[in-house]
Amino acid sequence: MHELSIALSIAEIAAEAAARQEARVVAVHLKLGVLAGVENEALVAAWELARERTTLVGAALVIEDLPAWGTCARCVPHQAEIHALDQWSCARCGAVLDDIQGGRELEIAALEVEA
Amino acid sequence: MIAQTRLVEVRQNVLKHNDTVARALRERFEQAGVYVVSLVSSPGSGKTTFLEETLKRLRDRFRVAALVGDLATENDAARLARAEVPVRQITTGTVCHLDAEMVEKALAQWELPALDFLFIENVGNLVCPATFDLGEAFRLVLFSTAEGEDKPLKYPTIFHTADLAVITKLDLATAVEFDATAAHQSIQQVRPGMPVLEVSAKRGQGMPEWIALLEQRRSNISRSRPVGEHRE
């Protein structure tokens, strides 16, 4: 259960970015890869606590889940999504993928502020 | 009426702080010529016994030390101290993983160039440690023959952050009807090409291979510094 420390980091970074804005923050937009090791629902629950006593009280956490993907030597295009994390193979042709290109993202993409 | 909103781009990595500290640590380790190995596993997989045996096998030829993360007790550090090498405890309280800053703090006043190997034992947990880079050169994920062959399938993320899988407690394999083929299959399924070692720290099986691998990894990176010269 490390989602609380992640949520606190998000609050800290987002509050810093929010301080540069005049407008009220309505939501924090986060990109979350399935391999980041962070549970979506636990993070949202932790966010409710983390945003307290910051300027982000009332701001929602909007999470965009990103898939894991790698490079498939056989398929064109080479970009291959991975559908099951316990089956590290190309969802199209079943070939074994030997690298991971995406899925570890844990990034604050944007602040949504009142216009 | 729905209020109008607009998006202000931030694009900042949430783990930026940890990653920055970890990168600085990695540079320090490289400059000091110390090879840093971290260990992750679930509780009870035999991490501490494996590490104790590793320290004992290295200590006569190399200068070795260990950092041990534990939630509340200092039992692991006390056990490792039996290997008669410097051991420091990081008590994490309720935190379920080590992060780079904890490692940095624990290393304060530690003379890194005086070491050849440093081992970092993470908190027993196969989930949370996956997220945090500690600046290590090499990461092991361990699981025991008693835990079930499908462990990798249940925790694929941690297998993706590790460089080597170690199957421990080989001495129990027969008693628990361990299916080695299934275990290797599940590792390859989540991480094709991942190297695997099977060991019994208690009986010594697989340990010489592990020690040889460590020495080789270290000599690949080490600079012109003489190795293991001034052990007290």
Boltz contact constraints between the chains, C-beta under 6 A:
constraints:
  - contact:
      token1: [A, 1]
      token2: [B, 96]
      max_distance: 6.0
  - contact:
      token1: [A, 2]
      token2: [B, 96]
      max_distance: 6.0
  - contact:
      token1: [A, 2]
      token2: [B, 97]
      max_distance: 6.0
  - contact:
      token1: [A, 2]
      token2: [B, 128]
      max_distance: 6.0
  - contact:
      token1: [A, 9]
      token2: [B, 14]
      max_distance: 6.0
  - contact:
      token1: [A, 10]
      token2: [B, 14]
      max_distance: 6.0
  - contact:
      token1: [A, 13]
      token2: [B, 12]
      max_distance: 6.0
  - contact:
      token1: [A, 17]
      token2: [B, 10]
      max_distance: 6.0
  - contact:
      token1: [A, 26]
      token2: [B, 5]
      max_distance: 6.0
  - contact:
      token1: [A, 35]
      token2: [B, 157]
      max_distance: 6.0
  - contact:
      token1: [A, 37]
      token2: [B, 130]
      max_distance: 6.0
  - contact:
      token1: [A, 37]
      token2: [B, 131]
      max_distance: 6.0
  - contact:
      token1: [A, 37]
      token2: [B, 157]
      max_distance: 6.0
  - contact:
      token1: [A, 85]
      token2: [B, 156]
      max_distance: 6.0
  - contact:
      token1: [A, 86]
      token2: [B, 153]
      max_distance: 6.0
  - contact:
      token1: [A, 86]
      token2: [B, 156]
      max_distance: 6.0
  - contact:
      token1: [A, 86]
      token2: [B, 190]
      max_distance: 6.0
  - contact:
      token1: [A, 88]
      token2: [B, 190]
      max_distance: 6.0
  - contact:
      token1: [A, 88]
      token2: [B, 192]
      max_distance: 6.0
  - contact:
      token1: [A, 96]
      token2: [B, 192]
      max_distance: 6.0
  - contact:
      token1: [A, 106]
      token2: [B, 14]
      max_distance: 6.0
  - contact:
      token1: [A, 106]
      token2: [B, 15]
      max_distance: 6.0
  - contact:
      token1: [A, 107]
      token2: [B, 13]
      max_distance: 6.0
  - contact:
      token1: [A, 108]
      token2: [B, 10]
      max_distance: 6.0
  - contact:
      token1: [A, 108]
      token2: [B, 12]
      max_distance: 6.0
  - contact:
      token1: [A, 110]
      token2: [B, 7]
      max_distance: 6.0
  - contact:
      token1: [A, 110]
      token2: [B, 8]
      max_distance: 6.0
  - contact:
      token1: [A, 110]
      token2: [B, 9]
      max_distance: 6.0
  - contact:
      token1: [A, 110]
      token2: [B, 10]
      max_distance: 6.0
  - contact:
      token1: [A, 111]
      token2: [B, 8]
      max_distance: 6.0
  - contact:
      token1: [A, 111]
      token2: [B, 10]
      max_distance: 6.0
  - contact:
      token1: [A, 112]
      token2: [B, 5]
      max_distance: 6.0
  - contact:
      token1: [A, 112]
      token2: [B, 7]
      max_distance: 6.0
  - contact:
      token1: [A, 113]
      token2: [B, 8]
      max_distance: 6.0
  - contact:
      token1: [A, 114]
      token2: [B, 3]
      max_distance: 6.0
  - contact:
      token1: [A, 114]
      token2: [B, 5]
      max_distance: 6.0
  - contact:
      token1: [A, 115]
      token2: [B, 4]
      max_distance: 6.0
  - contact:
      token1: [A, 115]
      token2: [B, 5]
      max_distance: 6.0
  - contact:
      token1: [A, 115]
      token2: [B, 6]
      max_distance: 6.0
